[in-house]
Amino acid sequence: MDEEEDAPRPFGVLAASLWCVVSAIAMTVVVAIFEGIRPGAASDLVTLTLARVFTVAAIVLAVSRIHAPETGFQTLLGAEPPKGSHVALALVLGLALCVCLGFVDERVQAAFPRTDEADHELTAKLLDAPSPGRAAFLLVALMVILPVCHELLFRGLVFTGLSRLGAAGGKPTDAAITTVLLEVLTVGLSGDVRGLGSTIAFAVAATYVRFSTKSLFPAVALHVAYYASVLAVVWKPSWADHDIPKMWAAGAAVVALACIALLRNSSREKLVVTASD
């Protein structure tokens, strides 16, 4: 009986969803604690970044102990060494997605404009940073730390857990569906559903990159490139005064499809080599 109690628990769609909900709750609790210690911390990007790092690390540790006590973190998170070509294609794909999905978001926001100033809060926080050091930290946090945390949770823990640790071995489709649903939940909790379409598209692309390359790192590269492009516009507000031209969006869509096709061919070649061996 003790052996049954100590046995790793199955990691299925329900478990993955519950752990992500726990992560969201833990994030809220940690931020509330910081807010109690220092009023105003709940709207501070530094505090939010530290809270996100702490909660994701805690969830990874908890899942590793409960569901995969004999699995190393590299395997658990899918942090396998990537091919350089996969990382390069993911970076280009992230830039292309930023352009074509930005084009879609512009049209949606024009059709359903917001009356508050929520869209300008991020710009104000970056431009009003009291020191260059703080501004640099905010950029690194938004462009690297937060995307990495996001990928560790979704394309790392959730995807790998469902694919390898499920009761029946797991299915990549389960990971993709769960990832998309949780991305949509994230948008819903933010209160702004205008970005729902682009969020789903990004989630599908990131999950496909993770699945086709068999490594977390290209998905991280995709996420970092995407948000680096977004932050370039935020940091230079004058760039946002001009809508993305249709030809740019069309060209970016073609580039994105080409990157996806190349990743697919590369993954097929890898499978053929493995089978022949």
C-alpha positions in Angstrom: 0.0 0.0 0.0 2.9 2.3 0.7 4.3 1.6 -2.7 1.0 2.6 -4.3 0.9 5.8 -2.4 4.5 6.6 -3.4 3.9 5.7 -7.1 3.9 8.6 -9.5 0.5 10.0 -10.2 -0.8 10.0 -13.9 -0.4 13.3 -15.6 -3.4 13.8 -17.9 -5.3 16.7 -19.4 -7.2 17.3 -16.1 -4.0 17.2 -14.1 -2.3 19.6 -16.5 -5.2 22.0 -16.4 -5.4 21.9 -12.6 -1.7 22.6 -12.2 -2.0 25.6 -14.4 -5.0 26.9 -12.4 -2.9 26.3 -9.3 -0.2 28.4 -10.9 -2.6 31.2 -11.6 -3.9 31.1 -8.0 -0.4 31.0 -6.5 0.6 34.0 -8.7 -2.4 35.9 -7.3 -1.5 35.0 -3.7 2.2 35.9 -4.1 1.3 39.3 -5.6 -1.2 39.9 -2.8 1.5 39.2 -0.2 3.9 41.7 -2.0 1.1 44.2 -2.1 0.5 43.8 1.6 4.2 44.4 2.3 4.6 47.3 -0.2 1.4 49.0 -1.4 1.4 49.4 -5.2 3.5 46.3 -5.8 0.6 44.6 -7.6 1.0 47.0 -10.6 4.8 46.9 -10.5 6.4 44.9 -13.4 9.4 44.0 -11.3 7.2 42.5 -8.6 5.1 40.7 -11.2 8.2 39.2 -12.8 9.6 37.9 -9.6 6.2 36.5 -8.6 6.0 34.7 -11.9 9.4 33.2 -11.6 8.7 32.0 -8.1 5.4 30.4 -8.9 6.5 28.7 -12.1 9.6 27.3 -10.3 7.4 26.0 -7.5 5.0 24.3 -9.9 7.8 22.6 -11.8 9.2 21.3 -8.5 5.8 20.1 -7.3 5.0 18.3 -10.6 8.5 16.7 -10.7 8.0 15.3 -7.2 4.4 14.2 -7.6 4.3 13.0 -11.2 7.9 12.3 -12.2 10.2 11.8 -9.2 12.7 9.8 -11.3 12.7 12.1 -14.3 15.3 14.8 -14.7 14.3 18.4 -15.2 15.8 18.4 -18.7 13.5 15.5 -19.8 10.6 16.8 -17.8 10.7 20.2 -19.5 11.7 18.9 -22.9 14.9 21.0 -22.8 16.7 18.8 -25.3 19.6 20.4 -27.3 18.1 21.9 -30.4 19.3 22.1 -34.0 20.6 25.5 -34.9 18.4 25.6 -38.0 15.3 25.0 -35.8 16.2 27.9 -33.6 16.8 30.2 -36.6 13.5 29.2 -38.2 11.7 29.8 -34.9 13.2 33.3 -34.6 12.1 34.2 -38.2 8.7 32.7 -37.5 8.3 34.8 -34.4 9.0 38.0 -36.3 6.7 37.0 -39.2 3.9 36.1 -36.7 4.3 39.5 -35.0 3.7 41.3 -38.3 0.7 39.2 -39.6 -1.0 38.8 -36.3 -0.4 42.5 -35.5 -2.2 43.3 -38.7 -5.1 41.3 -37.6 -5.1 42.8 -34.1 -5.1 46.3 -35.6 -8.3 45.6 -37.5 -10.0 44.1 -34.5 -9.0 47.0 -32.2 -10.2 49.5 -34.8 -13.5 47.7 -35.0 -13.8 47.4 -31.2 -11.9 50.3 -29.6 -11.4 50.6 -25.9 -12.4 53.7 -24.1 -9.8 53.5 -21.3 -6.1 53.9 -21.3 -5.2 50.3 -20.6 -3.4 49.9 -23.9 -1.0 52.7 -23.0 -0.1 51.4 -19.5 2.8 49.3 -20.7 4.3 52.1 -22.8 4.0 54.5 -19.9 5.7 52.1 -17.5 8.6 51.6 -19.9 9.1 55.2 -20.9 8.7 56.5 -17.3 11.3 54.1 -15.8 13.3 56.2 -13.3 16.7 54.8 -14.3 18.3 53.1 -17.3 19.0 50.1 -15.2 15.3 49.7 -14.3 14.3 50.2 -17.9 16.8 47.5 -19.0 15.4 45.1 -16.4 11.8 45.7 -17.6 12.8 45.1 -21.2 14.7 41.9 -20.2 11.7 40.8 -18.1 9.1 41.3 -20.8 11.3 40.1 -23.7 13.0 37.1 -22.0 12.1 36.2 -18.4 8.3 36.2 -18.7 8.3 34.4 -22.1 10.7 31.8 -20.8 8.5 31.2 -17.7 5.4 31.0 -20.0 7.1 28.4 -22.2 8.5 26.4 -19.2 4.9 26.0 -18.0 3.0 25.4 -21.3 5.3 24.0 -23.9 7.6 22.6 -21.3 5.8 21.1 -18.3 2.3 20.7 -19.9 3.4 19.4 -23.3 6.1 17.0 -22.1 3.9 15.8 -19.2 1.0 14.9 -21.5 3.2 13.4 -24.1 5.3 11.2 -21.8 3.8 10.9 -18.4 0.1 10.4 -19.1 -1.7 7.3 -17.9 -1.7 5.9 -21.5 1.5 7.5 -22.7 -0.2 10.8 -23.6 -0.9 12.3 -27.0 0.6 15.4 -28.6 -2.9 16.4 -29.6 -3.9 16.5 -25.9 -1.0 18.8 -25.2 -1.9 21.1 -28.1 -5.6 21.2 -27.1 -4.8 21.9 -23.5 -2.2 24.5 -24.4 -4.7 26.4 -26.6 -7.5 26.2 -24.0 -5.2 27.5 -21.3 -3.9 30.3 -23.5 -7.5 31.3 -24.2 -8.2 31.2 -20.4 -5.3 33.6 -19.9 -6.8 36.0 -22.3 -10.2 35.7 -20.7 -8.8 36.4 -17.3 -7.1 39.5 -18.6 -10.5 40.9 -19.5 -9.6 41.8 -23.1 -10.9 39.2 -25.6 -9.9 41.3 -28.6 -6.7 39.4 -28.9 -8.3 36.0 -28.7 -7.7 35.1 -32.4 -4.1 36.0 -32.4 -3.5 34.3 -29.0 -5.0 31.0 -30.4 -2.9 31.4 -33.6 0.3 32.0 -31.6 -0.5 29.1 -29.2 -0.9 26.7 -32.2 2.3 27.9 -33.8 4.3 27.6 -30.6 2.9 24.2 -29.9 3.7 23.0 -33.4 7.3 24.3 -33.2 7.6 22.4 -29.9 6.2 19.2 -31.3 8.1 19.3 -34.6 11.5 20.1 -33.1 11.1 17.9 -30.0 12.8 20.6 -28.0 11.6 23.5 -25.8 14.3 25.9 -27.0 12.9 26.7 -30.4 9.5 27.5 -28.9 11.3 29.8 -26.4 13.1 31.5 -29.4 9.8 31.9 -31.2 8.2 33.6 -28.1 11.2 35.8 -27.4 11.4 37.0 -31.1 7.6 37.7 -31.1 7.7 39.8 -28.0 10.9 41.5 -28.9 9.1 42.8 -32.0 6.1 43.9 -30.0 8.3 45.7 -27.5 10.2 47.5 -30.3 6.9 49.1 -31.2 6.1 49.9 -27.6 9.5 51.4 -27.0 9.2 53.5 -30.2 5.5 54.7 -30.0 5.9 56.7 -33.3 6.1 53.3 -35.1 2.7 52.5 -33.8 1.2 55.5 -35.5 1.3 53.7 -38.8 -0.8 50.7 -39.6 0.9 47.6 -40.9 0.5 47.6 -44.7 -1.4 44.7 -46.3 1.6 43.7 -48.4 3.7 43.5 -45.3 1.1 41.3 -43.6 0.8 39.1 -46.7 4.6 38.8 -47.0 4.9 37.9 -43.4 2.2 35.2 -43.7 4.1 33.7 -46.6 7.4 33.7 -44.6 5.6 32.1 -41.6 4.1 29.3 -43.8 7.6 28.8 -45.3 9.2 28.4 -41.9 6.5 26.0 -40.8 7.0 23.9 -44.0 10.8 23.8 -43.4 10.3 22.8 -39.8 7.9 20.0 -40.9 10.4 18.7 -43.6 13.2 18.9 -41.0 11.2 16.8 -38.5 10.3 14.3 -41.2 14.0 13.9 -42.1 14.8 13.3 -38.4 12.2 10.6 -38.2 13.5 8.9 -41.4 17.0 8.9 -40.1 15.9 7.5 -36.7 13.9 4.8 -38.4 16.8 3.8 -40.7 19.1 3.6 -37.7 
